[in-house]
Amino acid sequence: MPTEPEGEEPPQDVEVEEENPIDLDAVAARAGFGVMATLGFALGALTDGGLWTLYPTSSGRGWLIPVILVGSSLVVGALSVFVGRRLGRRAGDWLVAGYALAIVGLAVFVIGGEAAERLRWRAFHSFAG
């Protein structure tokens, strides 16, 4: 064991008072939730890419859209359970939230485009005829 040299006092612990102490566990948890949400969003974006290449459906390939969507949802669900057990339930929830945001975002984009096209068509025909 190391001993102190003779004639010197051992160093004392110094208490530091901070006005705003940072809880590193909370910071790490928030960063982890952000990573899980980003991972979920990336998985949702990959699913969106697969669905986008099949839209609009051509003859004989319409069954692929629900298969991709259900398969992707099952993978994210299983991953959410795994992450939830390893890192805590909230991390799994953020994974699903990121995935849902990507899926809903694509749905809003597609439906919005279709709605705008329909409104343009109706406006043209109401003024033209």
HELIX and SHEET records of a PDB file:
HELIX    1   1 LEU A   24  THR A   53  1                                  30    
HELIX    2   2 LEU A   64  LEU A   87  1                                  24    
HELIX    3   3 ARG A   89  ALA A  128  1                                  40    
END                                                                             
